Amino acid sequence: MRILKAFAWIEGVAIVLAGLGGIFFSVQFMRRIDAITRTCQAIIAGKFSDRIPLRGSGDELDTLSAAINDMLDRISMLLDNLRQVSSDVAHDLRTPLTHLRNRLEQARHKSVTTDDYAVVVSHAIDDIDHLLVVFSALLRISQIESGSRLAAFVALSLTDLLERVCEMYGPVAEDESHALVQDIQKDVWIRGDGELLTQMFSNLIENAIRHTSPGTRIMIRLCVSSDAVVASVEDDGPGIPADEHEKVFRRFYRLTSSRSTPGYGLGLAMVTAIANLHHAMVELSDNHPGLRCEITLASDAESSRAKKSWEIY
């Protein structure tokens, strides 16, 4: 009888403890769900800086909260980029549009002969072409940033790609009295979009040719470091001040010393977009003297091994 009573007491206490534990964990769970709900409602209300608090427990709710916070960080960054782009477009396209309007206004009031109109129309077409080039570049950058080109990713030889780019720009560099040299490691493979990567390295080489004085030496390097592929474009020209390194990747940003040269300030913005699509890191540094632009990508070792096996076979 005493044993039965003891079991009854134990069972009762267990039920009470289980009930209290269930209530406790339910309250904790609901509090965390409420925190997620409040943060989402704050975001909807426009408070984009709010984030879900983490407990550091590493449980499923913490994992979910961290994922939502990462998503919110990404959305916030995209909105900041959108605001920056809108501001840049409004600022930098105002000038050619103003020129275009002034030319047409001049034609209306001052042009007398058909030759006068022909000159004004020719300049107006140049202004419109400038605008079309800018919009085309912006649309291409947006397309890259949207990730729609991921479907075109294949295993490719970065060695062959860089050698082709160097071969293509060798005569251009020579015409501008530059020395384009290369130190490219053989049999380096990555996964990516060959067309976009060609565009990225072409932009970097064109910048080096355009913004350095005759006699500058431009070096294209490629090597494998640990599990990463490191490609760089280096020159011994005037370089870029350290406090400008981050700014030059912004859309339409141009150094004061570069405003007399042709360009739209979108080349490095496109480089950044292509690098981000490939999960690559772009870094500018002093080349003592000159500028070094280093791009670090993940290697595709499996493709390289498969190629070697095929060659042996």
N, C-alpha and C positions, 0 to 999 in steps of 0.2 A: 504493500500500500504506500509506504513511504517512497519507494522507488517511483511509483506512478505519479505521486505528487511532485517529486523532484523533476521528473520529465515534463510534467505539466507546467511547472514554474519555468523551467528552461525554455520550453516551447513558447510560453507567453512572452518571456523576456526577449527571445529571438524575434518574435513577431513584432514586438514594440520597437526593438532596435532596427529591424528591417524597415518598418514603416517610417521611423524617424530618419534613417539613412536615405530612404527613397525621397522623402520630403526635402531633405537637405540638398541632395544632388539635383532634384528637380528645380529647386529654387535657384541653385547655382547655374544650372543649364539655362533656365529662363532669363536670368540676369545677363548672361552672355549673349543670348539670342536678342534680348532687348538692346544691348550695346550695339550689336550689328545692325539692328533695325534703326536705331537712333542715328547711327553714322550714315546709313543709306539715305535716310530722310534729310539729314543735314546736307548731303551731297546734292540731293534733288533740289534743295532750297538755295543752292549756289555756294555753299561753304566747302570749296574744293580742297581746302587744307586739312579737313578733319580726317582722322584715321581710326580704325578699330583698335582699341587697346588689347595688347597681348599679355597673357599671364605667364608665359615662359614655360608652360607645362609640357609643350610639345605634343599635346593630344590632337584629336581630329579637329576640334573647334579652333585651336590655335593655328593649325595648318590651313584651315579654311580662311581664317581672319588674315593670315599673312598673304595668302593668294589674292584676297580681295584688296588688301592694301597695295600690293604690287600692281594690280590692275588699275587702281585709282592713281597711283604714281604715274603709270604710263599714260592714262587719260589726261592727267594734269599736264604732263610734258607735251602731249600732242596739242592741247588747247593753248599752251604757252607758245608753241611753235606756230600755231595758226594765227594767233594774235600778232606775233612778230612778223610773219610773212605778210599778213594783211597790211601792217604798218609799213613794211619795206616796199611792198608793191605800190601802195598809195604814194609813198615818198619818191621812189625812183622812177616810176612811170609818169609822174607829173611833168618832169622836164621834157621828154620827147613829145608828150601830148601838147604841152604849151608851145613848143617849137612848131609843131604841125599846125596848130591853130593860128599862130602868128604868120606863118607862111601863107596860109589860105586867106587870112585877113589882108595881107599885103597884096596878094593876087587880085583881090576884089577891088581894092582902092587904087593901086598903083600900076598894075599891069595894063598895057595898052595893046601890044602886038601879040601875035601867036607865039613868038619866040619867048617873050616874057612869061607867058603862061606855061610854056613847055619847061622852062627852068624851074619855076615854082612847083609844078607837078612832079618833076624829077626829084627835087628835094623832099617833097611830101611823100613820095613812094619810098625813099630811103628811110624816112622816119617811121613809116608803117612797117617796113621790113625789120627795122630794129625792134619794134614792139612785138612783131610776130616771132622773132628769134627768142626774145625774153619769155614770152608766154609758152613757147614750145619747150624751152628749158625747164620752166616751172612745172609744166605738165609731166615732163619726163621724170623730174625729181619726185613729184607726187606719186606717180605710178610705181617708182622704185620703192618708196617708203611704204606703200600700201601692201607690199609683199606679194603682189600678183606675179612677179617674175620667178618665184620660188620653183614653179613647175619646170622651169628651164634649167634647173641645176643638174649637172652631170659631172662625172669624174673627168678631169682635164689636166693636162700637163702645163703647169704654170711656167716651166722652163721654156717650152715651145712658144707659149703665148708672149712672154717677155722678149724672147729672141725676135719674134715677128714684129713686135712694137718697136724694138731698137732698130731693126732693119728698115722699118717704115719711116722713122724719124731721123735716121742717120743723115740722109741728104738735106733735110730741113735744117738740122743743126749745123751742118757744114756750110750751107748758104748763109747762115747767120754768124759764121766764124766761131762756132762753138765746137768743142770736142765731146762727142757722145761716146762714152766707153761703158763696158759691161763686165760684171763679175757675177755670172749666173751659174748656180750649181745645177748639175745635170739631174734629170729624173726626179723632179719635184712635182708631186701631184696634190691636187686639192679637189674639193667639190664646189662648183659654182657655175655662174653664168658667164660664158666666155665673152660674149658681146659686151656685157657691162664691165667686166674686169678690164677688157681692152680699152673701154672708154675711160675708166678710172686712171689707169697708168698713162694713157694718152694725155689726159688733162694735166697730170703732174709734170710730165715731160714738157708739154707746151708751156706751162707756167715757168718752168726753169729756163726755157729758151727765150721766152718773151720778156721776162723781168730781170735778166742778167745781162751784163755788158758783153760785147764781143771778146772772145778769148777765154770765156768761162769753161771750165771742165765740168761736165755732167756725168755722174756715175750711176749706173743702174745695177743694184746688187740683189741677189737672191740666195738664201741659204736656209737650211733646216736647223733649228735650235731646239733641242729636246723634242717635244711633240708638236712644236709650232713651226710654221713657215714664216720667215721674215723677209719681206721685200722692201727695198728702199730706193728713193730717188734723191741723190745728193748733188750739191753743186758748191763751188767755191766763190760764189758771187757775194753781193752785199748782205744777203740774209734778211731776216725779219726780226724786229725787236721782240724780246721774250714776252712782253705784256700784250703783244698783238697775236700770239700764237693761237689762242682760242677764238679770237674775234674773226680771223680770216675765213673760218669755216661757216660763218653766217651768210645767209643769202644777201646778195647785193653789197656786201662789205668789201671795200677796196682801200688799200693803203694810200696815203697821200702821195707817195712817190710813184704809185701805179696808175694814177688817174689820167695821165697823159698817154697811156698805152691803150690799145683797143681791148675791149672786154666788157662783161656785164656783171662781174662779181658773183657768178654762179658756178664756176668751175670747181672750186673746193667744196661748195655745198653739195654738188653732185657726187664728188669723191666720198664725202661723209655718208651720203645716202646709200651708195653702193657698198661701202665698207660695213655699214650697219646691217644691210641685208645679208651679208656674208658672215655676220657675227665677228667681224674683224676690228682691230683696234688701230686707229690712226694717231700718230704722235709726231709733232714737229719738235725739232731740237737744233741747237747750234752745231754747225759742222766745223767751226774753227778753221778757216772762215766759211761763211756760206750757210746754207740751210739743208737740213736732212729731214725728209719726210719718210717715216717708217710705218709700214703696215704689217701687222701680225695676224696671220690666219691660221686656222686649224688645218693640219695636214690630212691627206687621205691615204694613209699607209696601206689600206687594203687594196686600193686601186693600183698602187705602186707594186705591191707584192704580186698581184694578179698579172700585171704586165710583165714582170720579170719571169714568172712561171711560164707565161705564154712564149716569151722569147727563148727560154731554155728548151721548151718543147719543140 
